[in-house]
């Protein structure tokens, strides 16, 4: 399963920018649909494309390891 660290990145960017960063802000800047971003936040293990991960890496200016984490099955 994969865990996305989108909320952590949103909180950090909001703090760094001194303003609230919303899903709409990210969607507008990246072209990623709001529903996809919402799923990444609320549905652990949801399936997203590598293009989506790439766009988020560019938006947050972080390596992929800070966006997604692999959790081995038990």
Backbone torsions as a table, in degrees:
resi	resn	phi	psi	omega
1	UNK	NA	155.8	177.0
2	UNK	-115.0	143.1	175.9
3	UNK	-115.7	131.7	178.7
4	UNK	-100.8	139.5	-178.2
5	UNK	-105.0	37.8	-175.7
6	UNK	-64.4	-43.9	-179.2
7	UNK	-63.0	-40.5	178.0
8	UNK	-61.1	-42.9	180.0
9	UNK	-68.1	-37.6	177.6
10	UNK	-64.0	-45.5	179.7
11	UNK	-61.8	-42.5	179.7
12	UNK	-65.4	-44.9	-179.8
13	UNK	-64.8	-39.8	177.2
14	UNK	-59.7	-44.7	179.2
15	UNK	-64.1	-48.5	-178.0
16	UNK	-63.1	-38.8	-178.4
17	UNK	-83.0	-14.2	-179.2
18	UNK	71.0	25.4	177.6
19	UNK	-154.3	160.0	180.0
20	UNK	-74.2	123.9	175.0
21	UNK	-97.4	125.8	-176.8
22	UNK	-107.7	167.3	174.6
23	UNK	-59.9	-36.6	178.0
24	UNK	-62.5	-40.8	177.8
25	UNK	-59.2	-46.1	-179.0
26	UNK	-66.1	-44.2	179.2
27	UNK	-59.7	-46.0	-179.9
28	UNK	-63.5	-39.7	-176.4
29	UNK	-77.2	-28.4	-173.3
30	UNK	-109.1	-20.6	-174.3
31	UNK	82.1	6.3	177.3
32	UNK	-82.2	131.5	-178.0
33	UNK	-63.2	143.5	179.2
34	UNK	-54.9	-39.7	-178.3
35	UNK	-62.5	-37.1	178.0
36	UNK	-65.4	-45.4	178.4
37	UNK	-62.7	-41.6	178.7
38	UNK	-62.5	-42.0	177.9
39	UNK	-62.0	-41.1	-179.8
40	UNK	-62.4	-32.2	-179.8
41	UNK	-80.8	-40.2	-168.9
42	UNK	-104.7	-14.3	-176.4
43	UNK	-123.6	89.1	-179.4
44	UNK	-53.8	134.7	177.7
45	UNK	83.8	6.3	179.5
46	UNK	-62.3	156.7	-175.1
47	UNK	-96.1	121.7	175.4
48	UNK	-128.5	160.4	-177.8
49	UNK	-81.3	162.2	175.8
50	UNK	-66.5	-29.3	176.0
51	UNK	-61.2	-41.4	177.7
52	UNK	-61.9	-45.6	178.6
53	UNK	-61.6	-43.2	179.3
54	UNK	-60.6	-43.9	179.7
55	UNK	-64.1	-38.5	178.2
56	UNK	-68.7	-38.2	176.1
57	UNK	-58.7	-43.9	179.9
58	UNK	-67.1	-44.0	-178.3
59	UNK	-61.6	-48.6	-177.5
60	UNK	-85.8	-9.6	-178.9
61	UNK	56.2	52.6	179.6
62	UNK	-134.5	158.9	173.9
63	UNK	-73.5	162.3	-176.9
64	UNK	-56.4	-32.4	-178.0
65	UNK	-61.7	-23.0	179.2
66	UNK	-87.6	-8.1	-180.0
67	UNK	-100.9	-39.8	-172.3
68	UNK	-133.4	144.3	179.6
69	UNK	-133.4	134.8	176.8
70	UNK	-87.4	127.4	176.4
71	UNK	-111.1	111.9	-179.1
72	UNK	-61.9	147.1	174.9
73	UNK	-67.7	148.3	179.3
74	UNK	-90.6	NA	NA
